[in-house]
C-alpha cells in the first residue's frame, strides 16, 4: 500500500541543529526496509504557480491555493504493509523532521 506523508511547516525556521541528520537516518531506515519510494523538500508557497486550464480557462496565478500560515514543505512517498505501519512511519517522520505531518493513502 502506498502513502504520502506531507511535512507541515509554518515558515518559522523551527529546524533544530540535528534535524538534517535525523531526517537522513529516517530516510536510511525507510530505504533499508524497501519502504521509501521518493522523498523531497518543496519550495515555499510564494514560489508556487496555480494553474487552472479546465475548459481551456488558461488561468495562471502566482502563489498557492492555500493562504494560511502553514504549508507543505516536503513529503515522503512510502510503501507500507498496512495503514498501521504507515502511521508508525509518519510518527517517526514527524519526530525526525520536528514538524507535524499529514498521512494520506494513495487511491486505487
PAROTOR-106454 format. One record per residue (C-alpha): residue in three letters; x, y, z. Coordinates in steps of 0.001 Angstrom, whole numbers, plus 524288, in hexadecimal, padded with zeros to 5 digits. Example, Ala and Ser with C-alpha at 12.3 -4.5 7.8 and 13.67 -1.06 7.14 Angstrom:
ala8300C7EE6C81E78ser835667FBDC81BE4
END
This chain:
unk800008000080000unk8053080D517FC69unk803F581980804A9unk808AE827798047Funk80D9882E16810C1unk80CF483CE480F46unk815D184527817E7unk80E9A850F181D63unk8167085D4B81FD2unk812F486AAA824D0unk81E738721381F3Funk823C48748F82CD0unk830E186E2582A0Eunk82EBB8644B834F6unk839EF85BB28306Eunk8424A8562883B37unk8510085413839CBunk84F998453B8389Bunk843BC8455F82FCAunk84AEB842928230Dunk851C2836D4828EFunk844F5831C882EB3unk83E25832EE82189unk8497D82C0881ACDunk848DD820F9824CBunk83A1D81FC8822E8unk83BEA81F618141Funk84666814FA815BDunk83D3980C8781E03unk8326D80DC5813DFunk83BF480A8E808F3unk841B67FECC81007unk834127F92D811D1unk830987FC028039Bunk825BD8053B807FBunk82ABB8120E80227unk825F58154B7F481unk82934823D87F433unk82C4082EB87FDC2unk82E0B83D277FAE0unk82D3584AAF8007Cunk824DE8545A7F904unk825AF863167F77Aunk81DBB86C7E7FF9Funk8100E8708A7FB0Funk814D987D967F5B4unk81C18875D47EB37unk80FF586E1E7E73Eunk808108701E7DAE1unk7F9A786CC57DAC4unk7F4BE868927CD62unk7E6A38664E7C95Dunk7E4DB862157BB5Funk7D7D985B3E7BD1Cunk7CF7185E277B136unk7DB32865687AB75unk7DA36870187B5DAunk7E8D0872E47B518unk7E9A7878BE7C2BBunk7F776879937C820unk7F91E87FE97D574unk80542881CF7DDD5unk8044D87BE57EB53unk7FE098703F7F1BDunk7F00086BE47F2E6unk7F1C886C5D80198unk7F3C7879888081Aunk7F55B875878165Aunk801988767E81E81unk80428867EC81D33unk8080F86143810A0unk80E45854E080B85unk81D18855A280B63unk82020847C68073Aunk81B2683A0080601unk81E4D82BA480650unk817AC821D97FD73unk81868814A780411unk814558069A8022Bunk80EEF800A680EA7unk8094E7F35A811E2unk7FD937F949818E6unk7F7868063981CE9unk7FCCE803B682A8Funk80AB08025A82585unk808FB80ECB81D73unk80457815F682991unk8101E8110E8312Bunk818F88163382658unk811D98234E826ACunk813D48242483563unk822618217A83390unk8231482B4D82860unk81C9E835D2830A6unk826AC8339E83B42unk831EF833BC83179unk82E0C8406082AB4unk828F6846FA83714unk81C3684AB18307Bunk80E3D8462E82F83unk80B6B83D1E82428unk7FF57838EE81CD5unk7FDC282ACC8184Eunk7F5328275F80C9Bunk7F37081A7C80589unk7F461819947F6CCunk7E7818161F7F052unk7E5CC809E17E849
END
